[in-house]
Amino acid sequence: MAGTADVCGVAKADVCFQRAHGGFAEILIPVNQWHDSSVIVKAFSTIGQNAGGPVSFNTANLPKVTSTGGVQYYYIKTASPYSTIDLIFEVSSPLDAAVT
C-alpha cells in the first residue's frame, strides 16, 4: 500500500496495489483522495523499463467498491504481458501526484 506522505508538499492518495497473479494487478484508489477525472496507469520493470502503458481511465467509468469501513475506492484491474518478472505499477493524473 502506498502512503499519503507528501512529495514536495503535494499529498499522495493512499492507493493500494495488489499483484493478483501473473501479469495482473488490482489497484484501489480512494475516491475522496483523487482530484482528477482521469487515472493514468503505467507498469515498469524493477530496472525502470516500460512494461505497460500508459493507459488512461475516466473515473466516471470505473467501478467502485466500498470497504467495511465505508470508504469508496475506484477499482482497476490491469494486465501486463510480463507474468514472470517483478513489476512496479504507478497511477497518476494531471492533478494527482504519482503513486507507486
N, C-alpha and C positions, 0 to 999 in steps of 0.2 A: 504494500500500500504506500502510495506517495503521501508525504505530509503536506501540511498547509504552510510550511516555512516559506518566508518570502525571499524573493531574489531581487536585489536592487530596490527593495521597498515595494515590490509587487507581490501580493499574496497569491499562492497557488491553490487550486482546487484540491480537495482531499480525494483524489482519484484512486480507485482500486483496480489493479491489474491481476489477472489470474490466467496462467498458461493452462488451458483446458487439456489439450492433448495434441500431439504432433505439431503442426504449424498454426493451430487455432489458439486464440486468446480471447478472454472475456474482459471487457472494460466497463466499469461502473463509474459514472461521473455525477456528483451531487447536483441536482437541478438548481438548488438555491445558491450554488457557488459558481455556476457557469454564466458568463456575462454575454456571450455572443450567441447568435442563432446558428452557428456552424461549429463543427468539430472536425479538425484535421488529424488523421491518424497516419503515423509512419512507423515502420519497423526497421531496426538496424541490427547488424551483427555486433558482437562484442568488440570488434575492432573498428566499428564505425561505418562499415559498408552498408549501403541501402539494401534492405531486404524486402521492401514492400512499401508502396505508397509514394507520394501522399495520396490519401483518399479522403474526400470531404463529405461530411454528412450534414444534413439540415436537421436541427434538433426537433423541429415540428414533426418530422417523420420517424424519429427514433422511438422505440418502445420505452416505457418507463416501468421500473419495478420499485416497490416500496419495502424498506427494511422493517424488521419487527419494531424498531424504534420510531417508525413513521416517516423516516427520511426517504424522499423520492430520488431515484437515480435514473439517468439516461443509460440504456443498456446497448452495448455494441459487442458483437461477436465478429472478429475479423480473422482472416486466414493469411498464411504465407506459404509459399512452396518449400520453405526450409524447415522441414519437420524434425530434423535430427541435430540442429545446432541451436545454441542459446541465442535468444533474440532479446532486444530491448525495444519495447513499444513506447511511443510518445504520442500524446494528444496535445493539441494547441488550437488557438483561434486568433484572429486579428485582435481580439480584446482580452485574451486569456494567456497567461504565461505558460510555456511548455512544461508538461509534467511527464516524467518517465518512470 
